[in-house]
């Protein structure tokens, strides 16, 4: 292990000590939960389970043509025809939801990201 790999191993092990969820890279290339790691750094990759967060859309990410509604007043709906400005997108993020399947499912207005 080099210095950077050692620092990352320490960070992961400290997270485990503090009760964070860990994952290992499984044999098919998919991250899987690990409850009792054996710390075989030479042949196993470990990571702290990423936490999903959501952030407001940028202008390029607004789903034009989607339905939108206020969370507090679901009886009123409108079609998104403009990307809006940053203030609009922040307001949508805070108090609206959107549907890209004609109103069957409703999602928060934003982009889901995994953080480290």
C-alpha positions in Angstrom: 0.0 0.0 0.0 1.2 3.5 -0.8 0.5 6.5 1.4 -2.7 7.6 -0.3 -4.1 4.0 -0.2 -3.2 3.9 3.5 -5.0 7.2 4.2 -8.1 5.9 2.4 -8.0 2.6 4.4 -7.7 4.6 7.6 -10.7 6.8 6.6 -12.8 3.7 5.8 -11.8 1.9 9.0 -12.6 5.0 11.1 -16.0 5.3 9.4 -16.7 1.7 10.4 -15.7 2.4 14.0 -18.1 5.3 14.0 -21.0 3.2 12.8 -21.1 4.1 9.1 -22.2 1.5 6.6 -19.5 0.0 4.4 -19.5 -1.8 1.1 -17.2 -4.1 -0.7 -16.8 -4.5 -4.4 -18.2 -8.0 -5.2 -17.0 -10.5 -7.8 -19.4 -9.2 -10.5 -18.3 -5.6 -10.1 -21.3 -4.5 -7.9 -20.9 -2.8 -4.5 -22.4 -4.9 -1.7 -23.0 -4.3 2.0 -20.4 -5.7 4.5 -21.3 -5.9 8.2 -18.1 -7.5 9.5 -15.1 -6.6 7.3 -12.0 -8.8 7.3 -9.8 -6.0 6.1 -8.1 -7.8 3.2 -6.9 -4.7 1.5 -4.7 -6.6 -0.9 -7.6 -8.3 -2.7 -10.7 -6.5 -1.6 -11.9 -3.0 -2.3 -13.9 -1.2 0.5 -15.8 2.0 0.6 -18.1 4.0 2.8 -21.6 3.6 1.5 -22.5 6.7 -0.4 -25.4 8.8 0.8 -27.9 9.9 -1.8 -28.6 13.6 -1.9 -30.8 15.7 -4.1 -30.0 19.1 -5.5 -31.9 21.6 -7.6 -31.8 21.3 -11.4 -29.5 23.3 -13.5 -31.1 24.9 -16.6 -29.9 22.0 -18.8 -31.5 19.4 -16.5 -35.1 20.8 -16.3 -37.4 18.1 -18.0 -39.2 20.2 -20.5 -42.7 18.8 -21.2 -43.0 17.2 -17.7 -46.0 17.9 -15.5 -45.4 19.9 -12.4 -47.5 20.6 -9.3 -47.1 22.3 -5.9 -46.8 19.8 -3.0 -49.3 21.7 -1.0 -51.9 22.0 -3.8 -51.9 18.9 -5.9 -55.1 19.8 -7.7 -53.3 22.4 -9.9 -50.8 21.1 -12.5 -48.9 22.6 -15.4 -46.6 21.6 -18.1 -43.0 22.7 -17.9 -42.2 24.8 -21.0 -39.3 26.9 -19.7 -36.1 26.1 -17.7 -36.8 29.1 -15.5 -34.1 31.1 -13.7 -32.1 30.0 -10.7 -34.7 31.4 -8.3 -37.6 29.5 -10.0 -35.6 26.3 -10.0 -34.8 26.7 -6.3 -38.5 27.3 -5.6 -39.5 24.2 -7.6 -36.9 22.2 -5.6 -38.4 23.4 -2.3 -42.1 23.1 -2.9 -43.0 21.3 -6.1 -42.8 17.9 -7.7 -42.8 16.7 -11.2 -43.9 13.7 -13.3 -42.5 12.5 -16.6 -45.0 9.7 -17.1 -48.2 11.8 -17.3 -48.9 12.0 -13.6 -48.6 8.3 -12.6 -45.5 9.0 -10.4 -44.3 12.2 -8.8 -40.7 13.0 -7.9 -39.0 15.9 -6.2 -37.8 18.6 -8.6 -34.0 18.0 -8.7 -31.2 15.6 -9.4 -30.2 12.7 -7.2 -26.5 12.4 -6.6 -24.3 10.1 -4.5 -22.0 11.9 -2.1 -18.9 10.4 -0.5 
